[in-house]
Structures are given as structure tokens and as C-alpha cells.
């Protein structure tokens, strides 16, 4: 009986050792998916366009991903072709990231 109890105890310990590892790894894999799904585009109005320097000035709503309140500011644009899609006065939706202390628009589309 004592051998049986020790055997069951060892199996229980081994099972509980591997269980948290599996649970933790599944959490790690799911979190980035949730972050991407929650990444919203921000609405704004185009104020200026500087194609030569790949910059755009936008009066925007809160940028949740960057914890930034509504304001008017200048953004770099990763792809200059994005500037061909908009004109001054257009309402847009955009996604911005911070790269080396510079705010860069990675995606932008007209907001109807």
C-alpha cells in the first residue's frame, strides 16, 4: 500500500510539473493574437501633405495603441504611396507606430 501511495504521489507530481508549462505556453501564444485583433485604426483629418519629405500633418482622435490624446501633429509615412491616396481636408483612418522616437504611419485609408 505504501508503494502504491508513493507511486501515485510521484505521478501526481510529474503531472502537475508539466501542466503549468503547457498552460503558460498556450497563454503566450494567444496574447499576440489578441493584441493584433485589438489594434484599431485612428480617425483624423489631413491638414498638410509633404510628399518630398514623406510627412503628413493630421488632426487625430486618441491613438490608443500609443496612449496619445487627440491633437494635431506631423507623422512620417513608411510608404510614400500612401500620400497619393489622400488630399488636404480628407478624413482618414490610419495606424501609427513609434520607431526610434519617430511616429510613423504604416497604413492609411479614406474614412467615409
DALINVEN-V324085 format. One record per backbone hydrogen bond with DSSP energy under -0.5 kcal/mol. CO is the residue of the C=O (numbers start at 0). NH is the residue of the N-H. Records with the same first field share a line. If there is no record, write none. Layout:
CO->NH, NH
//
This chain:
0->4
1->5
2->6
3->7
4->8
5->9
6->10
7->11
8->12
9->13
10->14
11->15
12->16
13->17
14->18
15->19
16->20
17->21
18->22
19->23
20->24
21->25
22->26
23->27
24->28
25->29
26->30
27->31
28->32
29->33
30->34
31->35
32->36
33->37
34->38
35->38
37->39
41->93
42->60
43->91
44->58
45->88
47->56
49->53, 54
50->53
53->76
54->49
55->57, 74
56->46, 47
57->59, 72
58->44
59->70
61->63
62->65, 66, 67
63->66
67->62
70->59
72->57
74->55
75->104
77->79
78->81
79->82, 83
80->83
81->84
82->85
86->89
89->45
90->110
91->43
92->108
93->41
94->105, 106
96->98, 103
98->101
101->98, 103
102->75
103->96, 105
104->77
106->94
108->92
109->111
//
